[in-house]
């Protein structure tokens, strides 16, 4: 028999704060900037197989928060929502995300240099990001059909029972905590070391904050604090879905899992350029944690399964399906780099994106239609290759 303290630890880690109902499916979408278009391709295949699929628990972080927000707020069927999401990403351009004209980029660069050269004598920082993301705010307000910034479609779906809860995670620059903003019915806020949940009415600002890449995109003020990309501090990406009540989770990662041979292959010929270093940092922040959390959950499932049912105190294994790309999305980005706007391409090449065969940093910011459409195609093809496995996983929800 498993000792009582161990069971209590398991309960804290694996049980949700609300009792699961007959429909307990959760969708978890991680970050990755432009890579989030891959998630859309996967969802498009699933939607064509299950056009009326209901996903009661939807969570997103970083660029995955954009996908989560649209799915949770769309008034139509799952297929209609994914079709609109596909159009969103297929038509997206760099100009829709941030200003890329020479004057805007030059002025922002000058402000950063002036701030660094001031030695702190100029008072509080006057620059808030390397790029201006005002175009993204305008674009999201339009495609998410926001009313005075509020994602009113979420409450519409909650009232009709099509949705139970949606969660968007951010990182507080003011306190250093991971803060998950939750909108749903009968939700209990939770607190864990360095992370907590707050109930709110979700708005475009929450999506903007969750997807604000550190330093590159400016932080967003929510209530009385400043918030940035949710992937920075969210050490357990699956936890929001578990807390909300999901007992079966479909998690879509944008990280390519390299085999041992690929992992040993160098991607740079000499000293690593800044783009390579930044890419590694972004991978560790936005992509690696979902895989690590999935491994932890599977191990907990094995531990729970080893305990006799009568001794589990209600703790149950969580069914998990993790989906990831079949190819390196960083290497794929290298093929489309030349299509970037001239001024922004000059900036990225200055960081050394052409000095590596797998410019992961570039794949985060390459909001180019051809690249995004290719990611959608890859995601759809990967889903089709696993269609039987996905169908088995979703059969209770069809």
WOVEN-V281415 format. One record per backbone hydrogen bond with DSSP energy under -0.5 kcal/mol. NH is the residue of the N-H (numbers start at 1). CO is the residue of the C=O. If there is no record, write none. Layout:
<<NH,CO> <NH,CO>>
//
This chain:
<<7,3> <8,4> <9,5> <10,6> <11,7> <12,8> <13,9> <14,10> <15,11> <17,243> <18,243> <24,22> <26,248> <27,57> <28,250> <29,59> <30,28> <30,252> <31,286> <34,364> <35,32> <36,33> <37,34> <38,35> <39,36> <40,36> <41,37> <42,38> <43,39> <44,40> <45,41> <46,42> <47,43> <48,44> <49,45> <50,46> <53,50> <56,54> <57,25> <58,56> <58,165> <59,27> <60,167> <61,29> <62,169> <64,61> <65,62> <66,63> <67,63> <68,64> <69,65> <70,66> <71,67> <72,68> <73,69> <74,70> <78,51> <79,51> <81,77> <82,78> <83,79> <84,80> <85,81> <86,82> <87,83> <88,84> <89,85> <90,86> <91,87> <92,89> <96,93> <97,93> <97,94> <98,94> <99,132> <105,101> <106,102> <107,103> <108,104> <109,105> <110,106> <111,107> <112,108> <113,109> <114,110> <115,111> <116,112> <117,113> <118,114> <119,116> <120,115> <121,118> <123,120> <130,215> <131,216> <133,131> <136,97> <136,133> <137,133> <138,134> <139,135> <140,136> <141,137> <142,138> <143,139> <144,140> <145,142> <146,141> <147,150> <148,146> <150,147> <151,202> <152,150> <154,151> <155,151> <156,152> <157,153> <158,154> <159,155> <160,156> <161,158> <162,157> <163,157> <164,56> <165,56> <166,183> <167,58> <168,181> <169,60> <170,179> <171,228> <172,177> <173,171> <173,226> <174,226> <176,172> <178,194> <179,170> <179,177> <180,178> <180,196> <181,168> <181,179> <182,180> <182,198> <183,166> <185,164> <189,187> <192,195> <195,192> <196,178> <197,190> <198,180> <200,182> <202,200> <204,149> <206,203> <207,203> <208,204> <209,205> <210,206> <211,207> <212,209> <213,211> <216,214> <217,213> <219,128> <220,227> <222,220> <222,225> <225,222> <227,220> <228,171> <229,212> <230,169> <230,210> <232,229> <233,230> <234,230> <235,233> <239,236> <242,238> <243,239> <244,240> <245,241> <246,241> <247,24> <248,24> <249,319> <250,26> <251,249> <251,321> <252,28> <253,251> <253,323> <256,254> <257,325> <258,256> <263,259> <264,260> <264,261> <265,262> <266,264> <269,355> <275,351> <276,273> <277,273> <278,274> <279,275> <280,276> <281,277> <282,278> <283,279> <284,280> <285,281> <286,282> <287,282> <287,283> <288,283> <291,287> <292,288> <293,289> <294,290> <295,291> <296,292> <297,293> <298,294> <299,295> <300,296> <301,297> <302,298> <303,299> <304,300> <305,301> <306,302> <307,304> <311,308> <312,309> <315,312> <319,247> <319,317> <321,249> <323,251> <329,327> <332,328> <333,329> <334,330> <335,331> <335,332> <336,333> <337,333> <337,334> <339,336> <340,337> <345,341> <346,342> <347,343> <348,344> <349,345> <350,346> <351,347> <351,348> <352,349> <353,348> <355,352> <356,353> <357,267> <359,330> <360,358> <363,359> <364,360> <364,361> <365,361> <365,362> <366,362> <367,365> <368,366> <372,368> <373,369> <374,370> <375,371> <376,372> <377,373> <378,374> <379,375> <380,376> <381,377> <382,378> <383,379> <384,380> <385,381> <386,382> <386,383> <387,384> <390,386> <391,387> <392,388> <393,389> <394,390> <395,391> <395,392> <397,394> <398,394>>
//
